Amino acid sequence: MKQKITPTDKERVMRENDFIVSKTDLKGIITYTNRIFMEFAAYEEEELLGKNHNVIRHPDMPSVIFKVLWGEIQAGREINAYVKNMSSDGGYYWVFANITPVTNGKNEIVGYSAVRRAPDREKLQKVIIPLYDKLKAEERKHSKKTDGIAASYKLLTQILEEQGKSYEEFILTI
């Protein structure tokens, strides 16, 4: 059984030259992590391998962002996103993630690879955190998680339509 971790306000800030790397299977089960991933997540390798990648999901993250991410990578497209992750001690760290489907020789998706680097702190503070706060607030208005995600998705879609951008264009041009 997964131990409940209580989030804290202790932030780990990625160094400029850090790259967090992980690979998962089609269901998000971790098959590889690099040492920087283990450092920031505050887990040993054996605690991560074979576990679902959501072991580091921070409760401040809007579920709709993961809906968008999974939709894109399952469709065979890479995607970029700002993500707040949670360490095993409850601390957190922000990343700018690039997630890419991994294919075999038959062009079938067999897993996913993610590379994360330090996020742009100004964009994070001015755009991403306020946006994620709005999306998360919309999700909390609904008693059923699926209803909250649907409402949050509608809000995100409206915001993107107002800007005339896809999610990927928005993330790459803020």
C-alpha positions in Angstrom: 0.0 0.0 0.0 1.2 3.5 -0.9 2.2 5.6 2.1 0.4 8.9 2.3 2.9 11.8 2.0 2.0 15.1 3.5 3.1 18.0 1.2 5.4 20.6 2.7 6.6 24.0 1.5 10.2 22.8 1.1 11.2 23.4 -2.5 14.1 21.7 -4.2 15.2 24.0 -7.1 16.8 22.3 -10.1 20.2 23.4 -11.0 20.6 24.9 -14.5 22.5 22.0 -15.9 20.4 19.2 -14.3 18.4 16.8 -16.5 15.9 14.5 -14.8 15.4 11.4 -17.0 12.9 8.5 -16.6 11.3 5.9 -18.8 8.1 4.1 -18.3 6.0 1.3 -19.9 2.7 2.0 -21.6 0.9 2.1 -18.2 3.3 4.6 -16.6 5.3 2.1 -14.6 8.9 3.3 -14.2 11.5 1.2 -15.9 14.5 3.6 -15.7 15.5 6.7 -13.6 18.7 8.6 -13.6 20.5 9.7 -10.4 19.1 13.3 -10.7 15.6 11.9 -10.7 16.3 10.0 -7.5 17.9 13.0 -5.9 15.0 15.3 -6.5 12.3 12.7 -5.8 14.2 11.6 -2.7 13.8 7.9 -3.5 16.2 5.1 -4.0 16.2 3.4 -7.3 14.6 0.2 -6.0 11.8 2.4 -4.5 11.0 3.8 -8.0 11.5 0.9 -10.5 8.3 -1.0 -11.0 6.2 1.8 -9.4 3.7 4.0 -11.2 5.2 7.4 -12.2 2.4 9.1 -10.3 4.3 8.2 -7.1 5.8 11.8 -7.5 2.5 13.5 -8.4 2.0 16.6 -6.3 -1.6 17.3 -5.2 -1.3 20.9 -6.4 -1.1 19.7 -10.0 -4.4 20.0 -11.9 -5.5 16.5 -13.1 -6.5 18.0 -16.5 -2.8 18.6 -17.3 -2.2 14.9 -17.0 -5.3 14.2 -19.1 -3.8 16.4 -21.9 -0.3 14.8 -21.5 -1.6 11.3 -21.7 -3.8 12.1 -24.6 -0.9 13.5 -26.6 1.7 10.8 -25.9 -0.8 7.9 -26.4 -1.6 9.5 -29.8 2.1 9.3 -30.6 3.0 12.9 -30.1 5.6 14.4 -27.9 4.5 17.1 -25.5 6.0 19.7 -23.2 4.6 20.8 -19.8 5.5 22.5 -16.6 5.0 20.0 -13.7 5.1 20.3 -10.0 6.4 17.0 -8.5 6.5 15.8 -4.9 9.5 14.3 -3.2 9.2 11.4 -0.7 9.6 13.8 2.2 6.7 16.0 1.0 8.9 18.6 -0.5 8.4 19.7 -4.1 10.2 20.6 -7.3 9.1 22.2 -10.5 10.3 21.0 -13.9 9.9 21.7 -17.5 9.2 18.3 -19.0 9.4 16.9 -22.5 7.6 13.6 -22.8 8.1 11.4 -25.9 6.6 8.1 -27.0 9.1 5.4 -27.5 8.5 3.2 -30.6 9.8 -0.2 -31.8 10.8 -1.1 -35.3 7.1 -1.5 -36.3 6.4 2.1 -35.2 4.3 0.8 -32.3 4.4 2.8 -29.0 6.1 0.6 -26.4 6.7 3.1 -23.7 7.5 6.7 -22.8 10.6 8.7 -22.1 10.7 12.0 -20.2 13.5 14.5 -19.9 13.0 17.4 -17.5 15.0 20.5 -16.9 14.8 23.6 -14.7 11.8 25.6 -15.6 11.8 29.3 -16.4 11.1 30.8 -13.0 9.5 34.0 -14.4 7.1 32.1 -16.6 6.3 29.7 -13.8 5.4 32.6 -11.4 3.6 34.8 -13.9 1.8 32.3 -16.0 1.9 28.7 -15.0 1.1 28.9 -11.2 -1.8 31.2 -11.7 -3.2 29.1 -14.5 -2.8 25.8 -12.5 -4.5 27.5 -9.5 -7.5 28.4 -11.7 -7.6 24.8 -13.2 -7.3 23.2 -9.8 -10.0 25.5 -8.3 -12.3 24.5 -11.1 -11.6 20.8 -10.4 -12.4 21.2 -6.7 -15.9 22.7 -7.5 -17.1 19.2 -8.4 -17.7 16.2 -6.1 -16.9 13.7 -8.9 -13.3 13.7 -10.1 -14.4 13.1 -13.7 -16.7 16.1 -13.6 -14.0 18.3 -12.2 -11.5 17.2 -14.9 -14.2 17.8 -17.6 -14.9 21.3 -16.2 -11.2 22.1 -15.9 -10.6 20.8 -19.5 -13.4 23.1 -20.7 -11.8 26.1 -18.9 -8.3 25.2 -20.3 -9.8 24.9 -23.8 -11.5 28.4 -23.5 -8.2 30.0 -22.3 -6.3 28.4 -25.3 -9.0 29.4 -27.8 -8.9 33.0 -26.5 -5.2 33.0 -27.3 -5.6 31.1 -30.6 -3.1 28.5 -29.6 -2.9 24.8 -29.0 -1.7 23.6 -25.6 1.8 22.9 -27.1 2.0 26.3 -28.7 0.9 28.0 -25.5 3.6 26.2 -23.4 6.4 26.8 -25.9 5.5 30.5 -26.4 4.8 31.8 -22.9 
